[in-house]
């Protein structure tokens, strides 16, 4: 009998880890507390629910996140297969129909003969056993498990706050104002654009500044991830901050005038039918009534009906440089792996990647083989280096980016850097897989 591996959490990382383990021949008990209990941000009973957005960001392997996706595909990622199967138009990004995406993964996991899904909340981390354990409870880890993890590592867990962007019904948009275009593209484009002139933008900013916001609880600390700031926080940094951020109008000429507007709000398709659109970059902690009032000031959204309003939630993670090994094992307890955002990564793709690696290494450990750490010139390795080598005094969660990679050994033209990174990383990953006899699992 092969050792049964326990995985706690049925989100992106937990499902990817379960697939990697089971496809390598080890039975899995996958614990997921839904629908017995829901976190404040979850509402679907399905596994691998996407909460913040339906975008997995850039698809081009010449970008850091596109390269990470390609590395995951080469290792047989279930979630990358799901994303490719449920993709919706999003320009140069990989976006999915989130309902079909979760349904695809749920059906695959539940149908796998080696995976048993247990819809039950665990409030304690199981004690050490012969088989590895993977903790993949996500950014909204329940208080009992977070406390157990903090007690185990001897480090107080940290927290920042992730914000969620609203979703609008397509048939409530005023298409006499809204136009379709992707930035700098000649064709019709994949995004809907709501143009603002100077006066409209200034009125919007004034309303945003004075709008009611959800207050933080007494025990909460305002600590946001720089890559996902609420729009009202960005606005506080200067009146034009939004025009140089999510409302950047450059390369999006209004067909009515032939000129770039003063500011633009972009909407991205949320499902294949085109019935829902996500307000790109409009994560917020405004109250629900304030969101309806302020966002309906945006040209084209006067009659907007919201399928989901924005919100904000806590994100729990460990101080990885103090507690994690490059294999994602806890230094104080090598039988316990962390996966997903608990490790200190940020983003759907990064969280899933950590689930893949935790699953791969848990299976290797159960099989008597040493866990692996990915080479630093791969996207996987660059993330792991950030997690385990950053000065703990300054550690903060991060998306994958080329700034985490080793410096170039020679001068490289800027336009060739992404391609060079991708070629180097994929060759390095292929060499490692050959040396360690790592076979990609079928997805």
Secondary structure, 3 states (H helix, E strand, C coil): CCCCEEEECCCHHHHHHHHHHHHCCCCEEEECCCCCCCCCCCCCCCCCCCCCCCEEEECCCCCHHHHHHHHHHHCCCHHHHHHHHCEECCCCEEEECHHHHHHHHHHHHHHCCCEEEECCCCCCCCCCCCCCEEECCCCCCCHHHHHHHHHHHCCCCEEEEEEEEEEEEHHHCCCCCCEECCCCCCCCCCEEEEEECHHHHHHHHHHHHHCCECCCCCCCCCCECHHHCCHHHHHCCCCCCHHHCCCCCCCCEECCCCEECCEEEEEEECCCCCCEEEEEEEECCECHHHHHHHHCCCCCCCCCCEEECCEEEEEEECCHHHHECCCCEECCEEEEEECHHHHCECCHHHHHHHHHHHHHHHHHHHCCCCCCCCCCCCHHHHHHHHHHHCCHHHCCCECCCHHHCCCCCCCCCHHHHHHHHHHHHHHHHHHHHHHHCCCCCCC
